[in-house]
């Protein structure tokens, strides 16, 4: 998703593979405008105006690079306010979410089932053990 933010949703920036311990936060245009996906055009306009007012008051928070934050908010507004660009962007978000879901599913499926207690053993295994024990 970070690559979508940097170049308007066209892809092209490759990120290094993450390890299990890393927790990157990837912000979307919706995050920068503090909106939920599917927000109406009027809500996008209102959120953009409210953020610009906050920036003028200097109320963005401590230790933030205001120039970079303002650029990201402007880029988010530019994409989300144009219906054609927004459709493309939303399609990329859906695609990335589907890929993440598939990756998580494959990781979960790849994990071997290791029972913690005898009662947790699969029924087929319990039957096989019962036959051997008899």
Helices and strands as residue ranges (DSSP letters): H 2-6, H 29-32, H 41-57, H 66-81, H 83-110, G 118-120, H 123-133
